[in-house]
Structure formats: C-alpha cells, structure tokens
Amino acid sequence: MKYYEHHMIDLVASDQQFEFGKDKLDMLPQYCKKCHVFSLCYGGCPKDRIIRTPDDEPSLNYLCAGYKAFFQHITPYLKEMARFL
C-alpha cells in the first residue's frame, strides 16, 4: 500500500505519531515546561531545538525569544476574540 492510500486518521492515531508526540514532550527542558507561553508554543518543532537554556539545559528552540515576544503580544487579542465567541 502506498503512503497516500492511508486515511489521515490512521496516520494521526498511529503508534509512531504517538511516540513522536511523547518524545517531543519528554525532550523539552524544564525552562520550556515552566514558561508562561508554553501552552501556545509547546517548545516548537524539535528540529529547531539547537541552543541551550539560560540554565545550560540542552534542546531549547532557537526561536524561543521570538515565540515569547509574539505570544505575549497577541495574548490580549486572543482573549478578546475568545470573549466575543
């Protein structure tokens, strides 16, 4: 069976996808897990985790500062939009 013959739900619910998500979370430094915008970025893509945290932990996303600035900026607007919904 060719890869494009699989249904999306089969791919998303696969053991391989579950393990990827678990590994993605397990590899995060505590610096990320304690961050106030973690629920918005979840550490970003693992391929971008190439720098160290201020506490010298490995696996910090090199886009971290930009994510923080962006999510801090948009959070009030997201809350306002949610209020309207």
N, C-alpha and C positions, 0 to 999 in steps of 0.2 A: 504494500500500500504506500502510495506517495504521500509526502508530508501534507500536501494541500488537500488530501482526501479526508483528513481528520476534522471532526467538528470542533469548533472553538472551545466549547465546554469541556470536551475531553482533554484538551491541552491545558486549560486553566486549572482543571481539577486533578491533574496528573500528580503522581508521586514526585516526579522530577521538579515540577513547579513548586510543590510544597517544600521540598528540600531547599530549593533556591531561596525562597522567602525566609525560611528558618535560618539558613546560613547568612543571609543578608543582615538579619537582625542580630544574630549571635556575634558577628564580626564587628559590630559597632562599638566604638569606645564609650566609656561612661560619660565623657564630655557631651556626646550627642544625646544619650538617653536622658540626661538631666537638663537639656536645652529647652527653653520656653517655646521654641518653634518646631520642636521635634515632631509634633503631631501633624505638621504641614509638610515637612520635607522627608522625614524618616531616614535621614542620612544620605539621601540622594542615591545615585547609581553607584554600585560597587566599583566600577571601572574608574571612577573619579576619586576614589579614596586613596590618595597617594601622599598625603602630608601627615604630619604629627600634630597632636593637640598641644595647647599651651602646657599641659601636664606631661608631655612627651609620650602620650599613647599613640600607637600607630593607627592608621586607617581613617583619618579624618578626610572628608571630602574637600578638595581644593576650592570648591565653590561655596564653602560654608559661610564665609563673611557676606557674600552676595545674597545667598539664600536668607540669612538673618535680616539683612537690610530690607530686602524685598518683602518678606513676610511681615516684618514689623510695620512696614509702610502700608500694606494692603489690609491688615487685620481689621482696623476700624471700618473700612469699606465693606469687607466681607460680612462683618457683624451687622452692619446696616442693611445690606442686601438680604441677609437671613431674616432680619426683623420684618422686612416687607413681605417676604414669602410666607 
